[in-house]
Amino acid sequence: MDIQDIFTICNIILTASFVICYIYQFFYIFWVFLGKDKSQPVQSDKLNKFGVIISARDEENVIGHLLESINRQDYPKELIKIFLIADNCTDNTAQVGREHGAIVLERNNKELIGKGYALDFLFKKLIAEKDDCDAYIVFDADNLVDKNFVKEMNINFNRGYKALTSYRNSKNYGTNWISAGYSLWFLREAKYLNHARMRFNTSCAISGTGFCISREIIEGNGGWPYHLLTEDIEFSTDMAVRGVKIGYSGGSIVYDEQPETFRQSWRQRLRWSKGFYQVFGKYGGKLFKGIFRGKFACYDMLMTIFPALMFTILSLCCCIAEFIYGMTIFADYPEFSVFFEFCMVPVLYFCSIIYMLIFIVGFITLITEWDVIDCPPGKIIKYLFTFPIFMLSYCPIAIAAIFKKVEWTPIKHSVTKSIDDVQSTTEE
């Protein structure tokens, strides 16, 4: 067996391992189209009281549009209370919140920084004051909310779920390939992960914003004890370990603003990657135990927080090693055919396989979600081809996150669209 055979065997093992680990997600796609809905039935027609929670840091440019969209909900206004945490703000975020009817709490803490600490600050106050909301919906300051968001969330909350995630769309899909890459991934996550999980009657995962948590969960936790760099994934993983099923409210649509520069994107995804490692370090053992106890949600979360990028990185390392080996052969036999066979073929094979897998995932998502995307058709098609490049850029980010110390830093939001601006385009 020569070195070339060893590389071939390594690639086969990595590819087979990836397929074995993630074949269930391809089954999810078929389940969305062909499977029977196994979600829990609605148990009552109660109109629950919801507290809307927003943590904002210097968001005076966008917070008003979010609050307007919440105030226009097709749901009894007396059953919605808006709480705004002006977290270490130096602008007029708090004033704008008060002008739009929010209950504003100003928090100034330069040591405990991040959304998780802000949520904990508010929830502890609500517990102490014996707040009467049945559940709490968490948004980011840059969001916009469809008028049926709370109504649809109420229907699914009445199915008996203690936590729910929503359909995450974007308000700046068409800005460039970076914002489009984010947007398409979140559409795929909503339709072909959380929607499929709901139909398959397993637990979903909350994703950053637009999620609902019952008062029972908040009181049981004594607040919001999730302070890793990805507090949403930490919460989802904890629920999977504890056997609490997270539901999906597909009719609850939130429009999120995505980063538009690669520098912003790198910083944000570096935090996410580091946060995934943190969650794996804290909950990995518990997830493995849950898997052996028959909890499929634990396996699903384990695949979410760690392995996929590692398979890709290991494959990339194998490809680089094979390229270097090919260059040593080319040095002895400097002919183009030798260079192509031993250097370029491994690289082209790796890139084409990974590119096509990601492209297919994006293509399937576009087929079903085309009508809800706020972007000209030509750009939608163009950004489908850049989507795999965006996803592959996770590789260096994931490697950097292993070695780099990462702290939470705010992302500046500047897309000042209203809910009417976003929905008028998709409804045309």
C-alpha positions as CSV (number, residue, x, y, z in Angstrom):
1,M,0.0,0.0,0.0
2,D,1.5,3.3,-1.1
3,I,0.8,6.8,0.3
4,Q,-1.7,7.5,-2.5
5,D,-3.8,4.5,-1.3
6,I,-3.6,5.8,2.3
7,F,-5.0,9.1,1.2
8,T,-7.8,7.4,-0.8
9,I,-8.8,5.2,2.2
10,C,-8.8,8.3,4.5
11,N,-11.1,10.2,2.1
12,I,-13.4,7.2,1.9
13,I,-13.6,6.8,5.7
14,L,-14.3,10.6,6.2
15,T,-16.9,10.6,3.5
16,A,-18.6,7.5,4.8
17,S,-18.5,8.9,8.4
18,F,-20.1,12.1,7.3
19,V,-22.9,10.3,5.4
20,I,-23.6,8.0,8.3
21,C,-23.8,10.9,10.8
22,Y,-25.9,13.2,8.6
23,I,-28.1,10.9,6.4
24,Y,-31.0,11.7,8.8
25,Q,-31.0,15.3,7.7
26,F,-31.5,14.3,4.1
27,F,-34.4,12.1,5.4
28,Y,-35.7,15.3,7.0
29,I,-36.1,16.9,3.5
30,F,-38.2,13.9,2.3
31,W,-40.2,14.0,5.5
32,V,-41.2,17.6,4.8
33,F,-42.7,16.6,1.5
34,L,-43.9,13.1,2.1
35,G,-44.2,12.4,5.8
36,K,-47.2,12.7,8.0
37,D,-47.5,15.5,10.5
38,K,-46.8,14.1,14.0
39,S,-46.8,17.4,15.8
40,Q,-48.8,17.6,19.0
41,P,-52.5,18.6,18.6
42,V,-53.8,22.0,19.9
43,Q,-55.0,21.4,23.4
44,S,-57.1,24.6,24.0
45,D,-58.1,27.9,22.4
46,K,-56.8,30.0,25.3
47,L,-55.4,33.4,24.5
48,N,-52.2,33.5,26.5
49,K,-50.5,36.6,27.8
50,F,-47.1,37.1,26.2
51,G,-44.2,39.3,27.4
52,V,-42.0,40.4,24.5
53,I,-38.4,40.7,25.5
54,I,-35.9,42.8,23.6
55,S,-32.2,43.3,24.5
56,A,-30.8,46.3,22.7
57,R,-27.4,48.0,22.8
58,D,-27.2,51.4,20.9
59,E,-30.0,50.4,18.5
60,E,-31.9,53.7,18.2
61,N,-31.8,53.5,14.4
62,V,-33.7,50.2,14.1
63,I,-35.6,49.6,17.4
64,G,-38.5,51.8,16.5
65,H,-39.5,49.7,13.4
66,L,-39.4,46.5,15.5
67,L,-41.7,48.1,18.2
68,E,-44.1,49.4,15.5
69,S,-44.4,45.9,14.0
70,I,-45.1,44.4,17.5
71,N,-47.7,47.1,18.2
72,R,-49.5,46.1,15.0
73,Q,-49.9,42.4,16.0
74,D,-53.3,40.8,15.2
75,Y,-53.7,39.8,18.8
76,P,-55.3,41.5,21.8
77,K,-53.1,44.4,22.8
78,E,-53.8,43.9,26.5
79,L,-52.2,40.4,26.2
80,I,-48.9,41.7,25.0
81,K,-46.4,43.4,27.3
82,I,-43.1,44.8,25.8
83,F,-40.0,44.8,27.9
84,L,-36.9,46.6,26.5
85,I,-33.5,46.1,28.1
86,A,-31.4,49.1,27.2
87,D,-28.1,47.3,27.8
88,N,-25.1,49.6,28.3
89,C,-26.5,52.1,25.8
90,T,-24.9,55.4,25.0
91,D,-27.6,56.6,22.6
92,N,-31.4,57.2,22.7
93,T,-32.5,53.5,22.5
94,A,-34.3,53.8,25.9
95,Q,-36.1,57.0,24.8
96,V,-37.3,55.5,21.5
97,G,-38.5,52.4,23.4
98,R,-40.6,54.5,25.8
99,E,-42.1,56.5,22.9
100,H,-43.4,53.2,21.5
101,G,-44.9,52.0,24.7
102,A,-42.3,49.6,25.9
103,I,-41.4,49.1,29.6
104,V,-37.8,50.1,29.6
105,L,-35.1,48.8,32.0
106,E,-31.7,50.3,31.7
107,R,-28.8,48.0,32.5
108,N,-25.2,49.2,33.0
109,N,-22.7,46.4,33.6
110,K,-19.3,46.5,31.8
111,E,-18.2,43.2,33.2
112,L,-21.1,40.8,32.4
113,I,-21.5,41.6,28.7
114,G,-23.8,39.9,26.3
115,K,-27.4,39.1,25.5
116,G,-27.5,36.1,27.9
117,Y,-26.7,38.3,30.9
118,A,-29.2,41.0,29.8
119,L,-32.0,38.4,29.6
120,D,-31.0,37.0,33.0
121,F,-31.1,40.5,34.5
122,L,-34.7,41.0,33.3
123,F,-36.0,37.5,34.0
124,K,-34.8,37.7,37.6
125,K,-36.7,40.9,38.0
126,L,-39.9,39.5,36.5
127,I,-39.7,36.4,38.8
128,A,-39.2,38.6,41.8
129,E,-42.2,40.8,40.8
130,K,-44.3,37.7,40.1
131,D,-45.0,38.8,36.5
132,D,-48.3,37.4,35.2
133,C,-47.2,36.5,31.6
134,D,-47.7,32.9,30.5
135,A,-44.7,33.0,28.2
136,Y,-42.0,35.3,26.9
137,I,-41.0,35.9,23.3
138,V,-37.4,37.1,22.7
139,F,-36.5,39.3,19.7
140,D,-33.3,41.1,18.7
141,A,-33.5,44.9,18.2
142,D,-32.9,44.7,14.5
143,N,-35.9,42.4,13.8
144,L,-39.2,43.0,12.1
145,V,-42.3,40.9,13.0
146,D,-45.2,39.7,10.9
147,K,-48.6,40.8,12.2
148,N,-49.6,37.2,12.8
149,F,-46.5,36.3,14.8
150,V,-48.0,36.2,18.3
151,K,-51.3,34.7,17.1
152,E,-49.5,31.8,15.5
153,M,-47.2,31.4,18.5
154,N,-50.3,31.2,20.7
155,I,-51.8,28.4,18.7
156,N,-48.6,26.4,18.9
157,F,-48.0,27.2,22.6
158,N,-51.4,25.7,23.2
159,R,-50.1,22.4,21.8
160,G,-48.3,22.1,25.1
161,Y,-44.8,23.1,24.2
162,K,-42.7,24.8,26.8
163,A,-40.5,26.5,24.2
164,L,-41.0,27.3,20.5
165,T,-38.9,28.6,17.7
166,S,-40.1,30.5,14.6
167,Y,-39.7,31.0,10.9
168,R,-36.6,33.2,10.4
169,N,-36.5,35.2,7.3
170,S,-34.3,38.2,6.4
171,K,-34.9,41.8,5.6
172,N,-31.6,42.3,3.7
173,Y,-31.2,39.1,1.6
174,G,-30.3,40.9,-1.5
175,T,-27.6,43.2,-0.3
176,N,-24.7,40.9,-1.2
177,W,-23.4,37.3,-1.2
178,I,-22.7,37.5,2.5
179,S,-26.2,38.6,3.7
180,A,-27.7,36.1,1.1
181,G,-25.6,33.3,2.5
182,Y,-26.8,33.8,6.0
183,S,-30.4,34.3,4.8
184,L,-30.5,31.1,2.8
185,W,-29.1,29.1,5.6
186,F,-31.7,30.3,8.1
187,L,-34.5,29.6,5.6
188,R,-33.1,26.1,5.2
189,E,-32.9,25.8,9.0
190,A,-36.5,26.8,9.5
191,K,-38.0,24.7,6.6
192,Y,-35.8,21.6,6.5
193,L,-34.6,21.3,10.1
194,N,-37.1,22.7,12.5
195,H,-40.2,22.2,10.4
196,A,-39.1,18.6,9.7
197,R,-38.3,18.0,13.4
198,M,-41.8,19.3,14.3
199,R,-43.4,16.9,11.8
200,F,-41.2,14.1,13.0
201,N,-42.3,14.8,16.6
202,T,-38.8,15.4,17.9
203,S,-37.3,18.5,19.5
204,C,-36.4,21.6,17.5
205,A,-33.7,24.2,18.3
206,I,-34.0,27.9,18.9
207,S,-31.9,30.1,16.7
208,G,-30.8,33.5,18.0
209,T,-34.1,35.3,17.8
210,G,-37.9,35.0,17.6
211,F,-38.3,32.2,20.1
212,C,-40.8,31.7,22.9
213,I,-40.2,30.3,26.4
214,S,-42.8,29.5,29.0
215,R,-42.8,31.2,32.3
216,E,-42.6,27.7,33.8
217,I,-39.2,27.2,32.2
218,I,-37.9,30.6,33.3
219,E,-39.0,30.2,36.9
220,G,-37.6,26.6,37.0
221,N,-34.2,28.0,35.8
222,G,-34.4,30.9,38.2
223,G,-33.8,33.3,35.3
224,W,-31.7,32.7,32.2
225,P,-28.6,30.7,33.2
226,Y,-27.2,30.4,29.7
227,H,-24.1,32.6,29.3
228,L,-21.9,30.8,26.8
229,L,-21.1,32.6,23.5
230,T,-24.1,30.9,21.8
231,E,-26.7,31.1,24.5
232,D,-29.5,30.0,22.1
233,I,-27.7,26.7,21.3
234,E,-26.8,26.2,24.9
235,F,-30.5,26.5,25.8
236,S,-31.5,24.1,23.0
237,T,-28.9,21.6,24.1
238,D,-30.0,21.8,27.8
239,M,-33.6,21.2,26.8
240,A,-32.6,18.1,24.7
241,V,-30.6,16.7,27.7
242,R,-33.5,17.3,30.0
243,G,-36.1,15.9,27.6
244,V,-38.0,19.1,27.1
245,K,-39.4,19.2,23.6
246,I,-39.0,22.5,21.7
247,G,-41.7,23.1,19.1
248,Y,-41.8,25.1,15.8
249,S,-44.3,27.8,14.9
250,G,-43.9,28.1,11.1
251,G,-46.6,30.8,10.8
252,S,-44.6,33.1,13.2
253,I,-42.3,35.0,10.8
254,V,-39.5,37.2,12.0
255,Y,-37.3,39.2,9.7
256,D,-33.7,39.4,10.8
257,E,-30.9,41.7,9.6
258,Q,-27.7,39.8,8.5
259,P,-24.1,41.1,8.4
260,E,-23.1,42.7,5.2
261,T,-19.3,42.8,5.4
262,F,-17.0,39.8,5.6
263,R,-15.3,41.4,8.6
264,Q,-18.6,41.5,10.5
265,S,-19.4,38.0,9.4
266,W,-16.0,36.7,10.4
267,R,-16.4,38.2,13.9
268,Q,-19.9,36.9,14.4
269,R,-19.3,33.4,13.1
270,L,-16.0,33.2,15.0
271,R,-18.1,33.8,18.2
272,W,-20.7,31.1,17.0
273,S,-17.9,28.6,16.3
274,K,-16.3,29.2,19.7
275,G,-19.7,29.0,21.3
276,F,-20.4,25.6,19.7
277,Y,-17.1,24.3,21.1
278,Q,-18.1,25.7,24.5
279,V,-21.5,24.0,24.4
280,F,-19.8,20.7,23.3
281,G,-17.4,20.9,26.2
282,K,-20.1,21.6,28.7
283,Y,-22.8,19.2,27.4
284,G,-21.0,16.7,25.2
285,G,-20.9,14.0,27.8
286,K,-24.6,14.5,28.7
287,L,-25.6,14.3,25.0
288,F,-23.8,11.0,24.6
289,K,-25.6,9.6,27.7
290,G,-28.9,10.9,26.3
291,I,-28.2,9.1,23.0
292,F,-27.7,5.8,24.7
293,R,-30.9,6.4,26.6
294,G,-32.8,6.6,23.3
295,K,-33.1,10.4,23.1
296,F,-32.9,11.2,19.4
297,A,-32.9,14.9,20.1
298,C,-29.6,14.5,21.9
299,Y,-28.1,12.9,18.8
300,D,-29.6,15.7,16.6
301,M,-28.0,18.4,18.9
302,L,-24.7,16.6,19.0
303,M,-24.6,16.7,15.2
304,T,-25.6,20.4,15.3
305,I,-22.9,21.6,17.6
306,F,-19.7,19.8,16.5
307,P,-19.1,17.1,13.9
308,A,-20.0,18.6,10.4
309,L,-17.2,21.2,10.3
310,M,-14.7,18.8,11.8
311,F,-15.4,16.3,9.0
312,T,-14.9,19.1,6.5
313,I,-11.7,20.4,8.1
314,L,-10.3,16.9,8.3
315,S,-11.1,16.3,4.7
316,L,-9.5,19.6,3.8
317,C,-6.3,18.7,5.8
318,C,-6.2,15.3,3.9
319,C,-6.6,17.2,0.6
320,I,-3.8,19.6,1.5
321,A,-1.5,16.7,2.5
322,E,-2.3,14.9,-0.7
323,F,-1.5,18.1,-2.7
324,I,1.9,18.5,-0.9
325,Y,2.7,14.8,-1.6
326,G,1.8,15.4,-5.2
327,M,4.1,18.4,-5.4
328,T,7.0,16.2,-4.3
329,I,6.3,13.8,-7.1
330,F,6.0,16.8,-9.5
331,A,9.4,18.0,-8.4
332,D,10.9,14.7,-9.6
333,Y,8.7,14.5,-12.7
334,P,8.0,18.1,-13.8
335,E,5.2,17.3,-16.3
336,F,1.8,18.8,-16.5
337,S,0.1,15.4,-16.5
338,V,1.8,14.5,-13.2
339,F,0.9,17.9,-11.7
340,F,-2.7,17.5,-12.7
341,E,-3.1,13.9,-11.5
342,F,-1.3,14.1,-8.2
343,C,-1.9,17.8,-7.2
344,M,-5.0,19.1,-8.9
345,V,-7.3,16.1,-9.0
346,P,-7.5,15.8,-5.1
347,V,-8.2,19.5,-4.8
348,L,-10.8,19.5,-7.6
349,Y,-12.4,16.3,-6.1
350,F,-12.7,17.8,-2.6
351,C,-14.0,21.2,-3.8
352,S,-16.5,19.8,-6.3
353,I,-18.1,17.3,-3.8
354,I,-18.4,19.8,-1.0
355,Y,-19.6,22.5,-3.3
356,M,-22.3,20.3,-4.9
357,L,-23.6,19.0,-1.6
358,I,-24.1,22.6,-0.3
359,F,-25.4,23.8,-3.6
360,I,-28.1,21.1,-3.6
361,V,-29.2,22.0,-0.1
362,G,-29.5,25.7,-1.2
363,F,-31.3,24.8,-4.4
364,I,-33.9,22.7,-2.6
365,T,-34.5,25.5,-0.2
366,L,-35.0,28.1,-2.9
367,I,-37.5,25.9,-4.7
368,T,-40.0,26.0,-1.8
369,E,-39.1,29.4,-0.2
370,W,-38.7,31.5,-3.4
371,D,-41.9,33.5,-2.8
372,V,-40.9,34.7,0.7
373,I,-37.5,36.1,-0.3
374,D,-37.2,39.8,-0.5
375,C,-34.7,40.0,-3.4
376,P,-34.7,40.4,-7.2
377,P,-34.9,37.0,-9.0
378,G,-31.5,37.5,-10.8
379,K,-29.7,38.1,-7.5
380,I,-31.4,35.1,-5.9
381,I,-30.0,32.8,-8.6
382,K,-26.6,34.5,-8.5
383,Y,-26.3,34.1,-4.8
384,L,-27.3,30.4,-5.0
385,F,-23.9,29.9,-6.7
386,T,-22.0,31.8,-4.0
387,F,-23.9,30.1,-1.1
388,P,-21.4,27.1,-1.0
389,I,-18.5,29.6,-0.9
390,F,-20.1,31.4,2.0
391,M,-20.6,28.1,3.9
392,L,-17.0,26.8,3.1
393,S,-15.6,30.1,4.6
394,Y,-16.7,28.5,7.9
395,C,-13.6,26.2,7.7
396,P,-10.9,28.8,8.5
397,I,-13.3,30.4,11.0
398,A,-13.8,27.1,12.8
399,I,-10.0,26.5,12.9
400,A,-9.3,30.0,14.2
401,A,-12.0,29.5,16.9
402,I,-10.1,26.5,18.4
403,F,-7.1,28.7,19.2
404,K,-8.4,32.2,19.5
405,K,-9.9,33.8,22.6
406,V,-13.3,35.1,21.6
407,E,-15.5,37.6,23.4
408,W,-19.0,38.9,22.7
409,T,-19.0,42.1,20.6
410,P,-22.0,44.0,19.3
411,I,-22.9,44.0,15.5
412,K,-23.9,47.4,14.2
413,H,-27.3,47.4,12.5
414,S,-28.2,50.0,9.9
415,V,-31.0,48.5,7.7
416,T,-33.9,50.8,8.6
417,K,-36.7,49.1,6.7
418,S,-40.2,48.9,8.1
419,I,-42.3,45.7,8.1
420,D,-44.3,47.3,5.2
421,D,-41.1,47.7,3.2
422,V,-40.2,44.1,3.5
423,Q,-43.6,42.5,3.0
424,S,-44.6,44.7,0.1
425,T,-41.8,43.2,-2.0
426,T,-42.6,39.6,-1.2
427,E,-46.3,40.0,-1.7
428,E,-46.0,41.5,-5.2
